Amino acid sequence: MSERKIKLIWDFKGPDAQRIAEHHAKHLEEYVALERLELKTVGHLQLSEVHSYAFLVVPENQMIKMRDALKPHRAEIFIA
């Protein structure tokens, strides 16, 4: 059985939420590359016209380290 994955989430609200979430996801991708992490699931999702979020999926054993370094707003168990 493979290790659980955790989706770290940064919420953005308001009329520019989608644009900001897209931009934040780019910074997350840059962080993954800079730190040479083997994380592949980074992205953004629009929930409504005024609520979007950026996310990074990490193995559960790296969640505390990533949480402390990146300060996400919330997290959830990732189900592919």
C-alpha positions as CSV (number, residue, x, y, z in Angstrom):
1,M,0.0,0.0,0.0
2,S,1.4,3.4,-0.9
3,E,1.7,6.3,1.5
4,R,-1.2,8.7,1.8
5,K,-0.8,12.0,0.0
6,I,-1.9,15.4,1.4
7,K,-3.1,18.3,-0.6
8,L,-1.8,21.6,0.8
9,I,-4.1,24.4,-0.2
10,W,-3.9,28.2,-0.4
11,D,-7.3,29.9,-0.8
12,F,-7.8,33.2,-2.7
13,K,-11.1,35.1,-2.7
14,G,-12.3,38.2,-4.6
15,P,-12.5,39.3,-8.2
16,D,-8.8,38.5,-8.9
17,A,-8.9,35.1,-7.1
18,Q,-8.3,33.0,-10.2
19,R,-5.4,35.1,-11.4
20,I,-3.7,35.1,-8.0
21,A,-4.2,31.3,-7.6
22,E,-2.5,30.7,-11.0
23,H,0.4,33.0,-10.0
24,H,0.8,31.3,-6.6
25,A,0.9,27.9,-8.3
26,K,3.8,29.1,-10.5
27,H,5.7,30.1,-7.3
28,L,4.9,26.6,-5.9
29,E,6.4,25.0,-9.0
30,E,9.5,27.2,-8.7
31,Y,9.8,26.1,-5.0
32,V,9.6,22.5,-6.0
33,A,12.3,23.0,-8.7
34,L,14.6,25.1,-6.5
35,E,14.4,22.6,-3.6
36,R,14.8,19.7,-6.1
37,L,11.7,17.9,-4.7
38,E,10.2,15.0,-6.5
39,L,6.7,16.4,-6.2
40,K,4.7,16.5,-9.4
41,T,1.2,17.6,-8.5
42,V,1.0,21.4,-8.3
43,G,-1.9,23.4,-9.7
44,H,-4.8,25.7,-9.2
45,L,-8.6,25.3,-9.3
46,Q,-11.4,27.8,-9.7
47,L,-14.3,27.0,-7.3
48,S,-16.5,30.1,-8.3
49,E,-16.0,33.5,-9.8
50,V,-14.7,34.8,-6.5
51,H,-12.9,31.7,-4.9
52,S,-9.9,29.9,-6.3
53,Y,-7.1,28.0,-4.8
54,A,-3.5,26.9,-5.5
55,F,-2.4,23.5,-4.3
56,L,0.6,21.2,-3.8
57,V,0.3,17.5,-3.2
58,V,2.9,16.0,-0.9
59,P,3.5,12.6,0.7
60,E,2.2,12.4,4.2
61,N,5.7,12.0,5.7
62,Q,6.8,15.4,4.2
63,M,3.6,17.2,5.1
64,I,4.9,18.8,8.4
65,K,8.1,20.1,6.7
66,M,6.2,21.5,3.7
67,R,3.5,23.0,6.0
68,D,6.0,24.8,8.2
69,A,8.0,26.1,5.1
70,L,5.1,27.1,2.9
71,K,2.3,28.0,5.4
72,P,-0.8,26.7,3.5
73,H,-4.2,27.9,4.6
74,R,-5.6,24.3,4.9
75,A,-5.0,20.7,3.8
76,E,-6.9,17.6,2.9
77,I,-6.2,14.0,2.1
78,F,-5.6,13.8,-1.7
79,I,-7.5,11.2,-3.6
80,A,-6.4,10.8,-7.2
